[in-house]
């Protein structure tokens, strides 16, 4: 498949610089038609349709690739490499403003200038930041698009155009909406409104430097050093591990919010032995905590090994942050013909009844503990997502005397003896 067919690329005009026109949600390149003659008199102009919109090739639409704006940014850079001549100027409308921004991050310096029209890194209000929509308004909007995209388009086109005196403009936008595949439009809307692009960008960019810090710390461990230097090195390693967990959780959060969910790859894993290994590593990461593992039953579990380790790590980190470390943290595994359960228990302040309904929601915490172990409030949310991706559930009981226990239950078909 050629790039021209994939994105319905059209080239007009001539000039020493290339102007690339990138449209926004629900539109296609016809939105530029009134400007095109004027621009083509001065520039080499490239207009195109985002994959899934207008006359693009719908067969090229890959839900995984386009589960974030990075996929569209890669397409844009391919078009620049293939068709641009001279300095490149991007003119980006709505969601394409962030697509253009990401394209520049992928190939720094390739674009000479960019014009953003109605762009925003996030459309959801947060604190002093005005994105334009409340979270509940976005939920209602997405629900309306899911229920009846064509009906939503008919209602919203004149409202979004904002020109009641010129109904022809609203009709033109409606025609553009209708040329966009409904299923793709629903997915694209979630990418735009729920991907938390700036969080995803920051997390993506932090992965490599954090890995470099961890590798450098590991290399330094093999040399001779003073007691003070060793303490500093231990602090670097511990902080890097904590930051790495936060980055993984943030990337998973962005994936879940756009509807891609938690990806798993199942393999048969010897459960008790694997959990023992996880606990050994966690004892190093949380040296101040006494972590023990009690297992019953033996056999294997068909599970994503990395995700299981992530889930255990998040539950133990939660216990370290909110539990009483004068008591042990107990990790229990039970593998039997009835299924598999994994439980993490700690003593300490119990979880208030009022908090329980939202405990597994993102950015929610059991209390206002202010210790250095605490992450960004995604740990339990990610645990629930991983459990559900495996067809399981997660539950919690908390008592002022008995303590708090989180239990992950996996269905019987996931376990083999």
C-alpha positions in Angstrom: 0.0 0.0 0.0 1.4 3.4 -1.0 1.4 6.4 1.4 -0.7 8.3 -1.2 -3.4 5.7 -1.0 -3.2 5.2 2.8 -3.6 8.9 3.5 -5.3 10.1 0.3 -2.4 12.6 -0.2 -2.9 15.5 -2.5 -0.2 18.0 -3.6 -0.8 21.4 -5.2 1.0 24.6 -5.7 4.7 25.3 -5.8 7.2 27.3 -3.7 10.5 27.1 -1.8 8.7 25.7 1.4 6.3 22.9 1.9 3.0 23.6 3.8 1.4 20.5 5.3 -2.3 20.7 6.3 -3.4 18.3 9.0 -7.1 18.2 10.0 -8.8 17.4 13.3 -11.4 15.0 14.7 -14.4 14.3 12.5 -13.0 16.2 9.6 -11.0 15.5 6.5 -8.8 17.5 4.2 -11.8 19.1 2.5 -12.0 21.5 5.4 -9.0 23.4 3.8 -10.7 23.9 0.4 -11.4 27.6 0.7 -7.9 28.3 1.9 -6.1 26.0 -0.5 -6.0 28.3 -3.6 -4.5 31.1 -1.6 -1.9 28.9 0.0 -1.0 27.1 -3.2 0.0 30.4 -4.8 2.9 30.7 -2.4 3.7 27.1 -1.1 4.0 23.5 -2.2 0.9 22.3 -0.3 0.3 18.8 1.0 -3.1 17.9 2.3 -4.0 14.5 3.5 -6.6 12.5 5.5 -5.8 10.9 8.8 -6.2 7.1 8.5 -9.9 6.4 9.2 -11.1 9.8 7.9 -12.3 11.0 4.5 -11.0 9.0 1.6 -8.1 7.4 3.4 -7.7 3.6 3.1 -9.7 2.1 6.0 -7.9 -1.2 5.5 -4.8 0.6 6.9 -6.5 1.3 10.2 -4.7 -0.6 13.0 -6.4 -0.1 16.4 -3.2 -0.9 18.2 -1.0 1.5 16.2 -3.6 4.3 16.5 -4.3 3.7 20.2 -2.4 6.9 20.8 -1.5 9.9 18.8 2.0 8.6 18.3 0.8 6.4 15.5 -0.6 9.3 13.6 2.6 11.2 14.3 4.6 8.4 12.7 2.4 8.7 9.6 3.0 12.4 9.4 6.7 12.0 9.5 6.5 9.4 6.7 4.6 11.9 4.6 7.2 14.6 5.3 10.0 12.3 4.3 8.3 11.2 1.1 6.8 14.4 -0.2 8.2 17.5 1.5 10.7 19.8 -0.3 12.5 22.6 1.5 11.6 23.9 4.9 8.4 22.3 6.3 5.6 24.2 7.9 2.8 22.3 9.6 -0.7 23.8 9.9 -2.5 21.6 12.4 -6.2 21.8 13.5 -7.6 20.5 16.7 -6.2 17.0 17.6 -3.6 17.3 14.8 -1.9 20.0 16.9 -0.7 17.3 19.3 0.0 15.0 16.4 2.3 17.6 14.9 3.9 18.1 18.3 4.6 14.4 18.7 6.0 14.3 15.1 8.5 16.9 16.0 9.5 14.9 19.1 10.1 11.8 16.9 12.2 13.8 14.4 13.5 16.9 16.1 14.4 19.8 13.8 12.6 18.3 10.7 9.8 20.9 11.0 10.7 24.5 10.6 7.5 26.0 12.0 4.1 24.9 13.1 0.7 26.7 13.3 -1.8 25.3 15.8 -5.5 26.0 15.3 -7.6 25.1 18.3 -5.1 22.6 19.7 -4.9 21.4 23.3 -2.7 18.9 25.2 -5.8 17.9 27.2 -9.4 18.8 26.8 -10.3 18.0 30.4 -10.3 20.6 33.2 -7.9 19.9 36.0 -7.3 22.3 38.9 -6.3 25.7 37.5 -6.0 24.2 34.0 -8.9 24.9 31.7 -9.2 22.2 29.1 -12.7 23.1 28.1 -14.6 20.1 29.4 -15.4 18.6 32.8 -14.6 14.9 33.1 -18.3 14.0 33.4 -19.0 16.1 30.2 -16.4 14.1 28.3 -18.0 10.8 29.6 -21.4 12.0 28.4 -20.0 13.0 25.0 -18.3 9.6 24.5 -21.4 7.8 25.6 -23.4 9.8 23.0 -20.9 8.9 20.3 -21.0 5.3 21.3 -24.8 5.1 21.3 -25.4 6.9 18.0 -22.5 8.4 16.1 -24.6 9.6 13.2 -27.2 11.1 15.5 -24.5 12.8 17.5 -23.0 14.2 14.3 -26.3 15.7 13.2 -26.9 17.4 16.5 -23.3 18.6 17.1 -22.1 19.7 13.6 -24.0 23.1 13.7 -23.1 23.6 17.4 -19.4 23.0 16.8 -19.3 25.2 13.7 -20.8 28.1 15.7 -22.2 29.9 12.7 -26.0 29.8 13.0 -26.3 32.5 10.3 -24.5 30.2 7.7 -26.2 26.8 7.9 -24.2 25.6 4.9 -21.1 25.5 7.0 -22.8 23.3 9.5 -23.9 21.0 6.7 -20.4 20.8 5.3 -19.0 19.8 8.7 -21.8 17.2 9.0 -20.9 15.7 5.7 -17.3 15.4 6.9 -18.5 13.7 10.1 -20.5 11.2 8.0 -17.5 10.4 5.8 -15.6 9.2 8.9 -16.1 5.6 9.8 -18.3 5.5 13.0 -16.3 2.8 14.8 -13.0 4.5 14.0 -14.4 7.9 15.1 -15.4 6.4 18.5 -11.9 5.0 19.0 -10.3 8.3 17.9 -12.5 10.3 20.3 -11.2 8.2 23.2 -7.6 8.7 22.1 -8.1 12.4 22.0 -10.1 12.9 25.2 -8.8 10.1 27.4 -5.2 9.3 26.4 -3.8 11.9 28.8 -1.2 12.6 26.1 1.1 14.7 28.3 1.2 12.0 30.9 2.0 9.4 28.2 4.6 11.6 26.6 6.4 12.3 29.9 6.2 8.6 30.9 7.5 7.5 27.4 10.4 10.0 27.6 11.4 9.0 31.1 11.8 5.3 30.4 15.2 5.5 28.7 16.9 7.9 31.2 15.6 5.9 34.1 17.0 2.8 32.6 20.4 4.5 32.2 20.4 5.5 35.8 19.6 2.0 36.9 22.4 0.5 34.7 24.9 3.1 36.0 24.0 2.3 39.6 24.4 -1.4 38.9 27.8 -0.9 37.4 29.0 1.3 40.3 28.0 -1.5 42.8 31.0 -3.6 41.6 33.6 -1.0 42.7 35.1 -0.2 46.1 33.5 2.7 48.0 33.1 4.3 51.4 30.1 3.7 53.7 28.7 7.1 52.8 29.1 6.4 49.1 27.4 3.1 49.5 24.4 4.8 51.2 24.2 7.3 48.4 24.3 4.5 45.8 21.6 2.5 47.6 19.5 5.7 47.6 19.9 6.1 43.9 19.0 2.5 43.2 15.9 2.6 45.4 14.7 5.9 43.9 15.3 4.6 40.4 13.3 1.4 41.1 10.4 3.5 42.5 10.4 5.9 39.5 10.4 2.9 37.2 7.3 1.5 38.8 5.6 4.9 38.5 6.5 5.1 34.8 5.1 1.7 34.1 1.9 2.5 36.0 1.4 5.8 34.1 1.9 4.1 30.7 -0.6 1.4 31.7 -3.0 4.0 32.9 -2.9 5.9 29.6 -3.4 2.6 27.7 -6.5 1.7 29.8 -8.0 5.2 29.4 -8.0 5.0 25.6 -9.7 1.6 25.7 -6.6 -0.5 24.7 -6.6 -2.1 28.2 -3.8 -4.1 29.8 -2.1 -6.5 27.4 -1.1 -9.9 28.7 0.9 -12.9 27.3 0.1 -16.1 29.1 2.6 -18.8 29.9 2.7 -21.6 32.4 4.5 -20.3 35.5 5.3 -22.3 38.7 3.4 -20.1 41.1 5.0 -20.7 44.5 8.6 -20.6 43.1 7.9 -17.5 41.1 6.3 -15.6 44.0 9.3 -16.6 46.2 11.6 -15.0 43.6 9.4 -11.8 43.6 9.5 -11.6 47.4 13.3 -11.9 47.4 13.6 -8.9 45.0 11.0 -6.9 47.0 13.0 -7.5 50.2 15.9 -5.6 48.6 13.7 -2.8 47.3 11.9 -2.4 50.7 14.7 -3.1 53.1 12.8 -1.6 56.1 9.9 -4.1 55.7 9.7 -7.7 56.8 8.1 -9.5 53.8 7.3 -13.1 54.1 5.6 -15.6 51.7 3.3 -18.5 52.8 2.2 -20.9 50.0 -0.3 -23.8 49.8 -0.5 -26.1 46.9 1.9 -26.6 44.1 1.7 -26.5 40.3 1.7 -23.9 37.5 -0.5 -20.9 36.7 -1.1 -19.8 33.1 -0.4 -16.1 33.6 1.6 -13.2 32.2 4.8 -13.5 34.3 5.7 -9.8 34.1 2.2 -8.6 34.9 2.0 -11.0 37.9 5.3 -9.5 39.2 3.9 -6.0 38.6 0.7 -6.8 40.5 2.6 -8.3 43.4 5.0 -5.3 43.5 2.1 -2.8 43.6 0.3 -4.6 46.4 3.4 -4.9 48.5 4.3 -1.3 47.8 0.9 -0.3 49.0 1.4 -2.3 52.2 4.8 -0.7 52.8 3.3 2.8 52.3 0.2 2.4 54.5 1.0 -0.4 56.8 2.7 -0.7 60.2 6.2 -1.9 59.4 6.7 -3.1 63.0 4.6 -6.1 61.8 5.4 -8.3 58.8 3.8 -8.0 55.4 2.5 -11.5 54.5 2.0 -12.6 50.9 -0.1 -15.8 50.7 -0.6 -18.0 47.6 -3.1 -20.8 47.3 -3.2 -23.0 44.3 -5.9 -25.8 44.2 -8.4 -27.4 42.0 -10.8 -24.6 42.8 -8.5 -22.0 41.4 -5.7 -19.7 42.5 -5.6 -16.8 45.0 -2.9 -14.4 46.0 -3.2 -12.3 49.1 -1.1 -9.5 50.6 -1.8 -8.6 54.2 -0.5 -5.9 56.5 -1.3 -4.5 59.9 -1.8 -0.8 60.6 -4.5 1.8 60.2 -7.6 0.3 58.6 -9.2 1.7 55.4 -12.3 3.9 56.1 -15.6 2.6 54.9 -16.2 5.8 52.9 -13.0 5.3 50.8 -13.7 1.7 49.8 -16.1 2.4 46.8 -13.4 4.4 45.0 -10.3 2.5 46.3 -9.6 0.9 42.9 -10.1 4.1 40.9 -7.1 6.0 39.5 -5.5 8.7 41.6 -7.3 7.5 44.7 -5.7 6.6 48.0 -6.8 5.0 51.2 -5.6 7.8 53.4 -3.4 10.9 53.4 -0.2 9.1 54.3 2.7 11.3 53.2 5.6 8.9 53.1 8.3 8.7 50.4 7.1 5.3 49.2 3.8 6.4 48.0 3.4 6.5 44.2 0.9 8.5 42.1 -2.2 6.7 43.2 -2.4 4.2 40.3 -1.1 1.1 42.0 -4.4 -0.5 43.1 -6.1 0.6 39.8 -3.4 -1.3 37.8 -3.7 -4.3 40.1 -7.5 -4.5 39.3 -6.8 -4.1 35.6 -4.2 -6.9 35.5 -6.5 -9.2 37.5 -9.4 -8.6 35.2 -7.2 -9.0 32.1 -6.6 -12.5 33.4 -10.3 -13.1 33.9 -9.9 -12.7 37.7 -11.0 -10.3 40.4 -9.5 -8.4 43.3 -11.1 -7.8 46.7 -10.2 -6.1 50.0 -11.0 -6.5 53.7 -9.8 -4.1 56.3 -10.2 -4.2 60.1 -8.6 -2.1 62.8 -7.6 -5.2 64.7 -7.0 -7.8 62.0 -5.4 -5.4 59.5 -5.9 -5.1 55.7 -5.7 -7.8 53.0 -6.0 -7.5 49.3 -6.8 -10.8 47.5 -6.6 -11.5 43.8 -8.6 -14.5 42.7 -8.0 -16.2 39.4 -10.5 -18.5 37.7 -10.1 -22.3 38.0 -9.3 -22.7 34.3 -6.2 -20.5 34.7 -4.7 -23.1 37.1 -3.1 -26.4 36.3 -1.7 -28.8 38.9 
